[in-house]
Amino acid sequence: MAHYAFLDENNIVTEVIVGRNETEVVNGISDWEAYYGKFRNQVCVRTSYNGNIRKNYAGIGFTYDAERDAFISPTPYESWVLDEETCQWEAPVPYPDDGLVYSWNEELTDWEATEFEIGEAPTVTRLVN
């Protein structure tokens, strides 16, 4: 079982499906990206849950970057930067490692400690810096 992402004209993922393994040959068909792409009249690119290929598992709304041969998620925040090695977004300030739970505050471009009870919405308790 393999997974395939369909791309629109801007290389944005519109759908991810489960399909044939690339090593399977059925009725003479062995290039499943080409087969699924032709069937749907869309570009089709294989993706992998464990990131063995194309850096990240594709999701709807992700961009496929052919130069990097990677799926890249939408930018979570304007201030975050793309790690060229992993093709994942990183905050400009490292996540604190003091055991507390934090959420990102884009306005302050910093992490805020949160406090919450199960079933309740988190509330900000203090800023990191």
N, C-alpha and C positions, 0 to 999 in steps of 0.2 A: 504494500500500500504506500503510495506516494501522494504528495500534495502539490497542487498547481494553482498559480495565481493568474487571473485574467487582468489585462491592463487596458486602460482607455488610451486615447490618442496622446495624452500627456504623461503616460507611464504611471498613472495612478491605479492602484489595485481596486477593482470593482467587485471581485468575488474570488474566493479560495475554495477549491474542491478537492475531494479525495479521488485519486485515479490510479492507473496502473503504475507499477514499478518500472523504472526506466530500463531494466534488464529483461522485462517480459516482451515476448514476441507473440502477437496474436494476429492471425490472418495476414502475416507478412508485415504488420505494423510494429515498429520498434521505437520510432521517434514520437513519443507521446506529447511532448510540447507542441510539435508541429501538427500532430493529429487533432489535439483538443483546440488549438488555435484556429485551424482551418474550419473545424466543425462549428465553432462559435463566432468565427470571423473577427477574432480579437487576438492580440499577442498573448501568448501563454508562456509562463515562466515557472519552472519548478521551484518549490520552496521547501524548507525543512524545519520541523519542530525544534530540533536540537542545534540548529545553526551550522550544520556541517557544510552547507552551501549557502551562498548569498547572505552571509553574516547574521541575518535575523529572519525569523518566521514572518511571512507576509501577513498583513491584516488589511481589511478594507480601509481605504484612505491612505495607506502607505504609498511611497513612491519607489519605483524600481529605478535605480541609478545604474545604467549599463556600464559606465566607465569604472565604477567601483564594484560592479557585479554584486550589488547589495540592495536589500529592501530597507528603506529608512522610514521610520514612523514620522507622523506630523510633529512639528516642533511643539513641545509642551508649553514652553514659555519663550517669549521673545529674547530674553537674555541668555538662554542656554546655548551652548555651542556643540557642534557635532564632533565627536571623537572619530577621526579619520580611520583608525584601526578597527574599531568595533562597529562603526556607523550607528552609534547610539548617542542620544543627547545627554549632555552633562551640565549640571548647574555650575555657574561660575564660582560658587563657594562650596567646598566639600561638605557632604552630609555629616553632621556631628556623630561621634561614636561613643556618647556617654550613656547609652541605653534608653534615652527618652525617645518619644515619637515626635517627629517634626513634619511640618508642611511648608511648602515653598510660598514665600510672599514676593510676588513679582514687583510690586511697587517699591519694596525695600531691597530687592535682590538679595534676600537672605532667608535662612531657615528660621521658622518659629516653632518653639516647643508647643505641643498640644497636650491637653488633658481631657480624657473622656471616660465615661462609663460605657459598658457594653449596651448597645441599643440607643445611645444618645449621640448627638452630633458633637464632634470635637470642638473645643474652644482654645484660643491662644492663651498661653500662660506667661510666656516671656520670649523675648528675642534672643538670638544666639549671640550676636555681636553688639 
